[in-house]
Amino acid sequence: MYFISIFPEIFLFLWTILIFVVDFFLKEDKRKNLGYLSLLGILITIILLFFSAQGEMFGKAYSYDSLSLFFKLVFLLSAFLAISVSIDFVAKFRAFKGEFFGLILFSTVGMMLLSSARELIFLYVSLELVTIPLYVLAAYLKPDKKSAEAGLKYMLLGAISSAILLYGISLIYGITGTTFLLGIKTRLMVDYLQIGPIGPGLFLSFIFFIAGFGFKLALVPFHMWAPDVYEGAPTPITAFLSVGSKAAGLVAFLRVFFESFSVYNPDWVTIVAVLAALSMIIGNIIALPQTNIKRMLAYSSIAQMGYILVGLVAISERGVSSVAFYTLAYLFANLGAFVVAIAFELQTGSSEIKDYSGLSRSSPTLSFLMMLFLLSLVGIPPLAGFVGKYYLFAAAIEKHLIWLVVIAVLTSVISLYYYVGVIKEMYFNKKEGGEKIFLPFGIKLALIICIIGVLLVGLFPNPFLDLASQAALVFKY
Amino acid sequence: MSFPILSYMIFIPFLGIIAVLVLRKEQVQAIRWASALFSFIPLVLSFFLLAHYDSSTSTMQFVEKHTWIPSLGVTYFLGADGLSVPMLFLTALLSFLSVIASFNINFRVKEYFAFFLLLEVGMMGVFAALDFFLFYIFWEVMLVPMYFLIGIWGGPRKEYAAIKFFLYTLFGSVFMLIGILALYFTSQPHTLNMMELISQAPLLAKGFQLIVFVAFFLAFAIKVPIFPFHTWLPDAHVEAPTAVSVILAGILLKMGTYGLLRVSLPMFPKAALYYALPLALLALINIVYGALVCMAQKDLKKMVAYSSVSHMGYCILGISALTVTGVSGCVFQMFSHGLITGALFLLVGVLYDRAHTRDIDAFGGLWAKIPVYTGVMTLFCMGSLGLPGLSGFISEFMVFIGSFPVFKVIVALAVLGVVITAAYFLRMIQKMFLGTFNTKWEALTEISGRELFTVIPLAILMIGVGVYPSPLADMIRATLENIVHLVTG
């Protein structure tokens, strides 16, 4: 017996409503338990995903296929981890504890819908459902000026990027007369055969799409919002932003460009390749002098997106598969690093890298895990990040994108310096007598998931690679 | 061969890591002995390897092959031939001796030995891996423990030296990664199997070979290190704790030449011929420049470090000649330099532990005070400067014999290196051990039994290979003949 394709989203949506309702009846000090309820909802949704029929709905506006399955798992996993680390984090809030979880779940529902969207209006609405809860969440630490700034900045720039995207959508609609991705593809193909090379209107709409998604992915030069928002937002939200919302932008990008615009691949691919190169170079170089771990990870995630695009611009089955695979590898390593940062911040109230000094003496296990997460982000074998980068670079080299891979490997070497900077603080400095970092249940759980992920994806990547290759079969190349 | 001996050699040290981590921080003695035990077992296994190696053939032996990541074409593929067996033995030996030499580490003991054993895992793996993916993993895995070992237990500029080492080697190896991928996509069918790639090598276009050779060369040249990529070496060697310097000089540098012999020559035969002369010139610079820099050193450890630059130059010269004798000389030099320089670093450590200085000029007339130490040190210095009867002489002689027919002028100039080497070692011996006794060192104690234990096996081997080199020569001959044949046809 299979449920209809959209059932997991419907279920999670209803569950989220339930959270809001239950929140209303709970006493203030019990509200943190809503976190566990949310985790349960996510687990059930994951199970439901495997019991829902793959296929199309709403006249091909919605499609549940292997690509959306892969990314839905990524979203649910990152929401699970983000909520799991938030359980003790929200205890610091004076009010609105329940809503915190609810909003994360709403955003997750948006991401899930987005990964299945094959119609531009559907896609746009899903994207708004992803980001609007995140605007609120970024500003959640209201009395904190930085958080308020983060929320406002994120909302203003998010709104602008949405507007740009809408403009692109309207241009495409004007040119092709449809908003369905498949319809656009057919129409563009006909145009291509009749008219020939790309016209200015279409080119402009490509640019708008790239800019719109570029904002969501925080690619250079659309990255300016990211460091401030990442620093100001509550850290679990930063973690969620850096993985979940980026993966959402990525899957939307893949859908639109690989399905609809594939006729004009050569026209947009160079632009994206240049953005990838810029993101890797600028992201990594600006990450070097950062002293705050959240800002450092913000810039590093800009660079990481650049690496992911290296696989994307290969425009091949291997390329898309490597993009999906790396997203997973990145999820575990990046969230893992954030979880450590959250645990540290919960106890010490600091997210300055210099305060990590001597952490290996007081909390050896936590430091060791942090070291593995950071090394995975660098791409040191045998961790997940290495296999991921290997796969991305393989896809690019197969398509002779040597210049891009050379930039990617050289910037990886640069990235080593700032990632290892944290390790150096933790291990080299002799400061004794630091207090042991206490790990609440939620954080412990998240750490265990992340470390298992980093090791499993690194050492026995085969099942994940198969899943990613399945996802890549959705497109024709 | 049903007994997976190579896997055991690689992963028994890994079990040692687990054992060390399980022990409590305070059980210092237990941690030390556990590490010694878990590095001793691979040594025992390596004797087994030596005993069962069939030197009449150049095919891979002790092969283990299992599928690992079929989606990426990666297999778990290990094997050993005449090139890797001596290196595996040397790795096992030096690792064990270094663990013993590290018994005097009193600071963060548990972490130290865990990292040290991880280092051994990586080194063993590099010499046994025959799948490029696996090879790269082991190649990189070593960087992390090395970074910590230098950075935590090193000398005054340890943090700088550690990150410099890490960045330099990573810089080299990422280009190797690109090279690996380029080879993968050029091969038909796509493969990461190094043996398969070697058999396909003649099909590769010359232009492709010339480019990809350089990608691999960067990785290997930084490891060796070949001038001008050598600047990480003096920092890392000088700042590293004694045992780590031993491993650095004894094993890590050999990975560069091992890579050249295992990968660069057989996989890019046309490029190897094309680049032979530039390589020989770089070797000459290494030999003479390295030796001249040694002349100027006041720090004993720095002098030994730079002597590695000079000595590895002979290896490169032997390789660039592309003759069986030259390449054999290279492997002899790899082996012999591992023994001699390993011992020299151990001995420098012994003195530094007591005197807390390595300034050559600060000593004088030590012979009278610590005769045993002086005797051993002088013996190894003689080995290093190429005294006949010791292994260093054999290897240098073979390198010169093998490369003279090819590069007459370069070899003639390279012989200068031998003279300079003799000069700086004799100058050092004279300043430190001869002359009037500096009474400041009245309290200096003789080398201890444990310390002596770490260098005696090396001395025996050095003399053994020097006097009776044919067992080693027999072992490597078939393999190296095959490699040279692949290049020169």
Contacts between the chains, C-beta under 8 A, distances in Angstrom:
chain1	res1	chain2	res2	distance
A	360	B	111	8.0
A	375	B	144	6.6
A	380	B	140	5.7
A	380	B	141	7.8
A	380	B	143	7.1
A	380	B	144	6.3
A	381	B	136	6.7
A	381	B	137	4.0
A	381	B	140	4.9
A	381	B	141	6.2
A	382	B	137	5.2
A	382	B	141	6.8
A	386	B	137	7.6
A	386	B	140	7.5
A	387	B	69	7.8
A	387	B	72	7.7
A	390	B	72	7.5
A	390	B	133	7.6
A	390	B	177	7.1
A	390	B	181	7.8
A	391	B	72	6.9
A	393	B	177	6.9
A	393	B	178	7.1
A	393	B	181	6.0
A	394	B	72	7.5
A	394	B	181	5.3
A	394	B	184	7.1
A	394	B	185	7.7
A	397	B	178	6.9
A	397	B	181	4.4
A	397	B	182	6.2
A	397	B	185	6.1
A	398	B	185	5.3
A	402	B	178	7.5
A	405	B	178	5.9
A	405	B	181	7.8
A	406	B	178	7.0
A	409	B	174	3.7
A	409	B	175	7.0
A	409	B	177	6.6
A	409	B	178	6.3
A	410	B	171	7.8
A	410	B	174	7.3
A	412	B	170	7.8
A	412	B	174	6.1
A	413	B	167	6.2
A	413	B	170	5.2
A	413	B	171	4.9
A	413	B	174	6.1
A	416	B	166	6.5
A	416	B	167	6.3
A	416	B	170	5.7
A	417	B	163	6.9
A	417	B	167	6.7
A	420	B	147	7.3
A	420	B	163	6.6
A	420	B	166	6.7
A	424	B	151	6.9
A	424	B	159	6.6
A	424	B	163	7.5
A	427	B	148	6.4
A	427	B	151	7.3
A	427	B	152	6.3
A	428	B	151	5.4
A	428	B	152	6.0
A	428	B	158	7.9
A	428	B	159	5.9
A	460	B	69	7.9
A	461	B	69	5.7
A	461	B	71	7.6
A	461	B	72	7.6
A	462	B	68	7.9
A	462	B	69	5.3
A	462	B	70	6.4
A	462	B	71	5.7
A	465	B	69	6.9
A	465	B	71	3.9
A	465	B	72	6.8
A	466	B	71	6.2
A	469	B	71	6.6
